Amino acid sequence: MTLIRLMKSSILTASRNVQYEARYNVNKDSIPARRAMSKNLRPIQLIPAAFVLILQFFTFAAGQDVELTITVDSDSPNLVKVKGSRNEFAEARLPYFLPFMSSYAGVRGIDNRISALKAFDKGGSELPLVRSESVYHAKSSIKSWICAVDLSPIKNTAAATHLSWLGTDGGIFVIDDIIPFVLASHMRRQSARIKFELPDGWKILTTEKSDGQGSFQVPNVERTVFVVGKGWSEQTINSRGSSINLLTKGDWKFTGSEAGAAITEVVEYYSYLIGSASGKDNQIVLYKLPFDVPHGEWEADSRGTTVTIASSDMPFKTQSIQRLHEQLRHEIFHLWIPNGVNLTGNYDWFYEGFALYQSLKIGVAVNRIRFDDYLDTLSRAYAIDARQTDRKSMVEASRNRWSGLNTDVYARGMLVAFLCDIAMLEASKGKRSTTDLLREIYSKHGGEARSEDGNAAILAFMKRYPELITITERYVTGAEKLEWGSLIKSAGIDADAKEGRLSVSAKLSGRQKDLLDKLGYNSWRKLANEKR
């Protein structure tokens, strides 16, 4: 069984926690190293070096950075008209430039969707523009702009959830891929007031708040999703004080109630394990991929308070429900980490690796997968990691994730989570696990906690536990080849000497049985007893 498509050459079910470095073609030599590591900075290629240095000294300002009007014409819904205007603070930050996203999640040429771009000064006079890569330059300060954006679906599964697209009856807007960014400070989020002009019969579905005047006040365009169109089915799910709006489109082999039950099960499990996310309104959006693909293909993204899943269906109902549950276990985790904590930077190894691992543990706990499947997936991850010849630390791999290291981040990150889980269970005689680590991180850095660097914060938490120090130094900040060692034997697990394939030991001590039980080995027996 291959969970979260671990064996694909490139795994792109990434949480989009504003990893700006991945979105632009970056000439890294022209950007200070400190800033190139910040998650809240979008590096731009070919902007003068002096200008880049100036951008380091921004301060905060009140009000929305941009005013946007997005118009969809029913006669040609794929070609969207975007009007934008900068406020004075934002205008002062990038006075002569309109920089657009050029690539994200392996999808390149995003800026080529922009056409008929015009820029204007404060007096309304049009300014000539010169294009250099994905950046448009003017000789005077740019106050406003207008352009057309071709949102015809790109035949790439990554684009189906990570980028804006529209079909004849609707689609999604993620906003930041269709507008130039107006800030380049790691201290600021880009805010906007957005108004939509849509065809008759189209709806807007989002967790963003309307201002009551037909517009939405968006504090951070990097973390927003607008679902638009007609034919969307809506279902409200209330779980542990949170409201979840489930939006679906298309015919599926599972029913709306079955999808709602799966969401409730996963949300309640994470609420119990990590902590309550009560008071938050979340949205889960499920739709068919906007082009023909084989059974089983899918892509997902968690952005802010919205999970989007674009998928083909499976041949049979049981497979369809199983796949949905797999998708939800991974993506809903991201509503807690990283989306629910105020941590910055490229710590993907942690939130992707631990999401995969927790998805496995929950799958076993609720009897969605077997314990053998749990071990098989970890074995596959080990095989992927063992094939790496140019090893990078997890911190470095996360920083360069979209430059060919994405699979490494997923596979090795999950293995680190597994080893940490066993180490914590062994050291505490089964009283502590990585669940405690996740709960502590969410408790300290969730809500209104001040912003901190993600890698520094996570590593500080891990080093509080002596049993995690060696794992951290060898496999997270270090780049050593991963070895199961004696650690897994303490949990009654053997590894094949040649391939590293995991299996439960033939003979188990009482202590090993206890640790295996904590990992979920006997979950199916417990569930069977509960049903009696």
N, C-alpha and C positions, 0 to 999 in steps of 0.2 A: 504494500500500500504506500503510495507516495503522497504525503501530506504537504500542502502549500507548494506543490510542484517543485520540491526541493531538488529534483534531478534535472530540471530544465537548465539550459546553458545560461540563462539570465533570468533571475527571479525579481519581478517588479511589483509585488504587492506591497509597495512601500508606503509607510506613513509619510504623508507630505507635511512635515513639520518645518516648513519654510527653510529648506536647505538650498539657499540661494546659489551656492557655488555650482550646483548641478544644473542651473537653469540658463546659464550664459556661457558662451565660449569665452574662456578667461585667458588672458595673457598674464599668467601668475607672476611673471618677473616684474610687472609694472604695478603690482599691488602689495602693500606692506603685509608681511606674513601674519601679523597679529590680526589684521582685518580680514585676511583671506580665510581665516578659520572661523569667523563669526557666522552663526546661522542667520543672523538678521541683516546680512550684507549681501547684496547682489553684485558681484564683480562684473565690470563691463570691459569689453575689449576695445582698445584703441581710443580711450579717453586720455587726454593729455595728463602726464604725470603730476604736474603742478595742481591741476584740477582735482585729481584723486586725493592728494594730500590735504587740500582744503576741506574735503568732505569728512575728515576725521573730527572736525570741531563743531558739529551741529549742536543745537540746543533744542529744548522742547518748545512747542507752540500749541496754542489752543485752536479748536475748529477742525473741520475736515480738510485734508490736504488737497483733495480734488473733488470737483463736482462732475458727475458723469450722467449722460443720457444715452441709453442703449436702445436702439430701435430695430425691431424685427418686422420686415415687410412680408405679408402673407403670400405675395406673388413670388418672392425669392427668399425664403426664410434662412437659407444657408449664408446669405450675404448680409451681414449685420453692420449697421451704421453706428459708430461710436463718436460722441462729442464729449470733450473733456476740457476742464478749466482748472488751473492751479490757483491755490490761494497764495497770498504774498510770501508766506514762509516757504512754501514748497517751490514757488517760482525762483526764490533766491538760491535754493539749493542746487538746482540744475538749470541755470538760466538759459543756456543756449543748446540744450540737448533734449532729445526724445529717445531714450534707450528702451528697446523692446526685448522681451525674452526671446532667446534664439534656440534653446534646447532644454529639454527636461525629460528625465526618466528614459533616456536613450532615444527620444524622438527629436530629431534635428530639423532645422529649417522652419521652426514655428513662426519666426518673424516674416517669412515669405508669404504668410497669409494676409499680411497688411497691404492694403492698396489705397490709392487716391488720398494719400496723406497730405494734409495741409496744416500749416501752423500760422498763428497770428500773434501779434504783439498786443500791448494793452489798449492801443487805439483801434484795434480791429483790422490793421493792415496785414496782408499776407506776407509771410517771410519765406524767401527761397530756402530750400533745404538741400543738404548734401548728405548722401548716405555713406556710412563707413561701417561695414558689417551690419550689426543689428541696431546701430545708433545713427540717428538723424541729427545733423548739426545745422544751426542757423547762426547768423552774424549778430542778431539782436536777441534780447530776452524773449522767451516764448511764454505767453500767457495762456493760450488755449490751442486746441487742435481738433481736427475732425478726420476721420478715416473710415474705410470699409474693411471688414474682416471676414474672410472666407472661412466659415465654420462647418464646411462639409466634413463629415466624419473621415478621419484619417484611418486607413486600413492598417492599424497597429493597435494591438490590445492595450498597450500602455496608455495610448492616447484616449481610450474610451472612458477612463475615469480621472486621469491626471490633467486633462486639458478640456477646454470648452469645445462643445460641438452641438450642432443642431440638425435635426432631420425635418421632415415635412410637418410633423406634429409635435415637435419639441425636442428638448435635450437638456444640457446643463451649461451653466456659466461658472467658471472658477475665477473670473475677473482679471487676475493679475497676468494672464497670458494674452489678453487682448488690449491692454493699456500700457503706456510707457510708465515706468516707475518714476516717482518724483523725489524719493529719498534714497540716500545711500549710507545711512548711519546705522550702526549696530545698536544705537540707543532708541531708535524710533521705529514704530510700525506705521505702515502707510494706510491712512484712513480715507474714507470716501463717502460721499452722499450720492446714492445711485437711484436713478429713476429709469424704469423700463416702459417702453412703448411697444406693446405686443399685439398680435392679431386677435380679432374677436374670438372669444372662446378659450383663449390660452390663460392659464393660471400661473401664479408665482408661488413656489413652495420653498420655504427657507426657515432656518432658525434665527435669522437676523430680524431685528425689530424695525417695524415700519414707523415712520414719524407721523403717521396719520394724514399725510398730505400726498400719498402716492409714491413716496420715496423711502429708501432704507438708509439709516445711518450705520455705516459699517466701520468699526474701530480698527479692523485689520483685514485688508483685502487678501492677505496671504492665507487666511483661515476661514474663508467663506465659500459657500456653494449655494447657487440659486438653481433650482429645478424649475423649468418652465415648460409649458405646452398643455396639451389636452390628452385625456385618456389615462391619467394617472389614478390608480386606486389608493385610497388613504385609509390607514388604520392607526388608531391611537392606542399605545400600550403603556400602562402605568405600572412601574416596578420600583419598589423601594424609594418612593418619593420623587422619582424622575419620570418625566413624560417623554415617550419615544414615538415619533411619528414615522410609521412605516409606509413608504411610497413604493408601489410596484407597477410595472407596466409589462404587458405581454402575457402569454399563456405559459403557465408552469405546471409541472406535474404534482407539485405540492399546493395545498390550499393556503389562503391567507391566514387561517387560524393555526395551521401547522407552522407557518413562518413565524407568527406571533409567539407561539409556544417556544420555539427554538430561541428567539430573541430573549424572551423572559428568562429562560433557563440560564443562558449565558450571562446576562446582565446581573441576575441575582447571585450567580456564582462569584463573579468578579467583585460585586458589592460586598459579599461576605468575606472574600479573601483579602482584598486590598483596602476597602473602605467605601463608605457610601458616597455616591455622586449626586445625592438628592438636591433638588432645586434646579438642576440643569435640564434644559430642553434639548433633546438630541434627535437626530433624523437619520434613518437608514433608508437608502435608496437602492432599489434593485431593478435592473432592466436588462434586456437582451443586448448583447454586443451589436452595434449598429452596422454590422456587415456579416456575411456568412462565414462561420467557423465550424470546425468539427465539434462533436460532443466533448464536454469537459473543459473547454477553453474558458478562462475567466481572468478578470483583472479587478483589483480593488484598491481603494484609497480611503484614508481617514484624515479628514481635514477639519480642524476645529471641532465642532459638535456634530459633524455629518460624516457618515460612512456611506460611500458609494461602491456598489458592486455591479460590474457589467459581466454578464456570463451567458454562455449557451446552456441549454438544459442537458440533463443526462438521459440515457435511453429509458430507464425505469424509475418509478417513483421512489423506491427505497434509496437508489443511488442519488436521486435529485435532492432528497432531504438530507442525506449524509453529506453531500457536497455543500449545501447551504450551511449546515451546522459547522463544518470545517471553516468556511469563509468567515462566519460570524465569530467564532472563537478567536480567530487571529485579529480581525479588524476591530472588534469591540474592545479588546484589550487596549488599543491605542486611544480610546476615549479617556482612559486613565493615564497611560504613559505612552507617548510623550504629551498628548494634547491636554491633559489635565494638570500638568505641572509646569512651573515657570522655570524651565531649564533651557539653556541655549547651547548652540554648538553642535558638532557632529558626534553624537554619542549613539549612533545607529546600532552599533554592535550590541548595545544593551537593550534598547527598546524593541528592536527587531528579533534579536536572539532570544530574549526572555518571552516575547510574544509567542514565538514558535514553540518554545518549551512549555509555557503555560497552556497553550492550545492543546498540546499532547496530553498533559496531565489532566486537564478538564475532560478531554475526550475519553480518557480511560475512566475517570471518576464517574461519569454519567453513562458509561457503557456504550459510547458511540464508536469507540475503537477498542481493540484488544490490547492487552499488555504486550503481546508479541509485536503488534503494529508500532507501539511506542518504542520498543527496542530496535525494530527494523529501521525506523526513520532516523534514529540516532546513529545507527550503523552506516546508513547511507551518507549522513552528514560527515561522519568520520572518514569515509572513503573519499569524499570530495576534498576535505581538508588535507588528507594524506597526499593527494596528487599535486598539491601546490609546491612549486619549486622556488619561486621568488616570494618568500614569506614576508608579510608585513605585520606590524603590531595591529591589534584591533582598532586602536585609536587612529592609526594612519590609514588603515583600510576603510574606515568609516568616512574619513575626510575625502578619500578618493573613490567613494563607493560607485559612482556612476561612470567611472573611467575603467571599468572592467573588473572591479572588485566586489560587485554586488553579491554574487553567489558566496564569496568568501565570508562576507559579513553575516549572511544568514546562517551558513553551515557552522562556522566556528563560534558565532555568537550563541547558537543553540547548545553547542557542546559545552561552552563555558557555563551556561546556565545549569546544565545537567550536572557537571562536576561540582558546582557551587551547592546545588541542592543536596547531593550526597554528602559533601563535606560538612555542611551545616547539620544535617540529620545525624551523622556519625558523631560529631563533636558534642552534640547536645543530647545524645541518646534518644533521638526522635522527637525532641521537644521544639526544635527550631528548624525552619526550612527557608527556601528562597521566598516563600510567601511572606514571611516576617520582614525580609529585606524590602520587598515591594511595598508592603504596608508602611514601613518607616519612611521610605522615600516619598510616597504619596502624601503622607501625613505632614511631613516637613515642607515639601515644595509645592503642594497643591494650593488651590484657592488664591488668596492674595499675597502669597509669599513673594519676597523680593527675587528678582532675576539672578540666577547664578549659572556659571558654566557647567554644562551637563557632565562632561567627563570628570571634572574635578569633584563635583558633588557625589557622583556615583562611586568613584574610586574611594573617596573618603568614607562613605558608608561601608563599602566592602572591607576596607582595612580595619574597621572596628572589630571584625571577626578574625581572630588569628588563623583560623582554618582556611580563610580565603586569601591570605596574603600571598602564598606561593602560587596559587592559581592565577591571581591577578598579575603578579610580576612575570610569570612565565608566558601567559597566553593572552593577556590584555595589553599591558604596556610593553611586554616582550613579544618576541616572534618565534618562540621555540615550537618545534613539532609537538603536537598534542599527543600525550601518552595517557592511556587509561590508568596504568599503574595499579597499585594495591587498593586505590580508593574504591573502585567499583566492586572489588572482592568483598569489601566490608558490607556491601548491600546484597551480596549473594548473586552477583552478576559476573559472568565470564566473558572474555573477549577472545575470539579466534586469533591465534598468533599470526596468521598470514594476512587476513583481511580486516581484522579488528571487529568482526561481526559479533554482536552481543547476544547472549542467551542467559537464562536463569540457570544457576549452578544445580547440578544433580543432587548434591547433598547440602543441606542448609542447617546452620546452627540456629538457635533460638534468636540470637541478636540479628542475624541476617534476615530471618523471617519477619522480624519487627520492622526493619528498615524497608524491605520490599513492600510490606503492607503500607507504609507511609508513602511509597512511590505509586501505589495504586494497584499492586499485584492482585489483591483480593477484592477489588471494588465490585466485580461482577457478583461475587458471593454475597456481599453486603446488600447490593441492590435486589438480588433475588430474595433474600430474607425479608427485606422491607415490603416486598410485594405480597408476601404470604399473609 
